[in-house]
């Protein structure tokens, strides 16, 4: 099952971003602090009705069960539809996943339909909760510590400002994962200056091992697209 969407899919969110000449900047972020910019991004994310995301990772071990990637749509109040990439027993599985109102469905390997699952057994939480203001991504923006403004860049045609910060490890554990929630997680956010949209979040911390750092990269696009998600039939 693929997400029902009415806008074009994400087109390589310009990881080949190039620095922006100051004269081209927009949104007046020269006078906006790093904390203000993150607050703007949080408000924008909390107000959107839907968002498309792409998740990637670096540093996942070959053993154990971990969420290592994925792509899909999240819609309010608590729905998700897409594919999540899980590494288990030395292999990588692409699971079709749907979440509606707290119930998570997955099409397991070698099956033709969906089953209700506990997402924790695959190394992730309820993806439908990721844009809930109480449980989702925007909490990371609110809890950022030691925030500092970074470079301006152009990402997929938009001027973005980078913000570096540290995030409390216990909060990251609740939203994503952590093998040592006592350790803070380093974050680099890319926020569009005009729209206030969080387009990219790069998080580095003890996601798969308490001893070694790994990185998750989350890219967001298609804010407010018309997304309709319904629970699949099970059997």
N, C-alpha and C positions, 0 to 999 in steps of 0.2 A: 504494500500500500504506500502510495506516495502522497506528500502533502498537497492539498488543494490550495493553490495560490493564484492571484490574479496579476502579479507583477513578475518581471524577469528575475531569474535566480541570481544569486551573488556571483559577480564576475571577478574573481581573484582579488579581492579587496586590496589591491595595489601594495603588496608586500615590497615591491620595488619603489617604495615611496622616495621622493626626492625632496631636499630642503626647499622651503618656500622663501622667496625674497620678501623682506619685511613689508615693502610697499604693497604687496599683494594680499596681505593679511586682512581678515575680516573679523567682525564681532567685537573688536575692542578688547581683546584679552590682555593687551599690554598693561591695562590697569586692573585686571581681574586676577585675584590671587589664585594659587593652586587650589586652596580650599573652596573658594567660590566656584571655580570651574567644575570641581567634582560635585558640588551641591547642585549646580545647573544640570550636569549629566544625570545625577540621581533623579531630579525632578522630571526630566524628559523621559527617562526610562520608566518611572513609576506611572507616567501619564499615558504611555503608548498602549494601544490595544493588542498589539502583536509585534513580534520581531523574528527575524530569521537568524539562525546562528550556525557557525562552523567552528568545531572544536578540534584542536590538534594537540599533540604532546611530544615531548622529547625526554628520554631518560627512563622510560618504563622498562622494568626487568623482564627477562624471558619467562620467569616462573610466576606463579600466583595468578589471581584474577583481578584485572584492572580495566577501568574505562580509559581508553587511549585516544578516542576521537569520536566524531559524529557530526551530523548535520540535520537540521530540521526546523520546524516552526513552533513557536510558543505563543499561545493566545490566552487572553484573560477569559474567565477568572483563573482557571487552572487546567490548561490543556496543552498537549504536545503531540506532534506527529513527525516522525523522521526515522533516521537510521543511526544507531549508536554502535561504535566499534569497540569491541571488548576483546582483550587478550586473556586467554585461559588455556592452561595445559599446553603452552608452547605454540598455540595457534591463535590467529586473529579471526574473530567472528563478526560479521555485520548483522546486527539484530534490527529488524523492523520493529519499532516501538511506538505505541500510542498510549497517552495518559489522559484521562478525563476525570476531573473531580476527585483526584486522589487514588484512583484505581489505575494500575499500570498493566498494559497488555504487551506481550512480545510474541513474535513469530519465531519459535525456537528452531534450531537446526534440524533438518530432516522432517519437518512438519509442514503441513499445507495451510494451517490456520493459526489464529491467535489464541494465546492462553493468558490468564491472569497470573502475574508473577510478582515476587518480591524483588524489587530492583537491587537490593543490597547484595543478593547472591551473585550479581554480575559486576559489583564494584561501583554502583552509582545510586543516587537517590532518585526521588520523583522528579523527572525533568519538567513536568507541568508546573512546578512551584518556582521555577527560575526567575519569573518576572513578578512574583508576589512580593510586595514591599516588605512583608514581614519575614519572608523566608528566602528571598532570592538574591540576585546579583547586585541589586542596588544597595544592599546592606554593606557590601564591600566598599562602595564609594563613600558611604557615611562614616565608616569606621577607619578610613585611611589615616595613618599617622605619619608625621614628618614629611608631609607632601611638599614637593618642589616642582616648579614649572620647568619643563624641558624645551626641546626644540619645537619649532613650527615645521610641519611637513605637509605635503599634498598627498592625500590618500584617495584614490579613485575619483579624482577631480575636486575633492573638498580640502579646505585648509583645516588641519587638525593641530592641536597643541598637545604635546606629551606631558604627562604628570607622573613623576615617580613617587612612590610611597611605600610604607610598610603596613601590613595587615595583621591583625591578631590571629594567631594560629588556630585558636579554638573556634573562631568564627568561620575561618576557611574550612575547617573540618566539618562543620555543620552544613555548609553550602556545597562543598565539593568533596574533599577528602584530605586527610593528613595522617601520617604515621607518627608525628610528634607535635601535637597541638600546642605545646609550650613554646615552640619556636615560631617567630614571626615569618611571614611570607613576603617576599619582595614583589612589588607590583609596578608595572608600567602601563598606564592608561593612555589611549589616544582619543581625544574628544574633539568633535567637529566644532569649530568656533562659532559658526553662524547658527546651527541648529541645536547645539548642546547634546548631540547624540554621541553616546559612547560607541565608537566603531571598533575598538580593539582593546583587549586586556591581556597582558602577558604576565603570568604569575609563576614565580619560581620559589620552590620550597620542598619540604620532605613529603611529597605526595605518595611515593611508592616505597620509600625506605626512610627510617629515622636517621640514617647515617649519610645518605646521599641526596642531593637536591635534584629535582626534575622540573620541567616547565610545562605548563598548560597555556595554550594560546587560544583565546576566544575572540571570534570576529562576529560582529553584529551588523545587520543590514535590514532593509525593507521594513523600517519602523511604520507601524500602523497599516500594513497591508491587509486586504480582506481575506482572512483565513477562517475557514470553517472546519472544525475537527469534531468527529463523532466517534463514539466507542465502536470498535469492530465486533462482529459476531464471533463468538467462541464456540469451540466444539471439540 
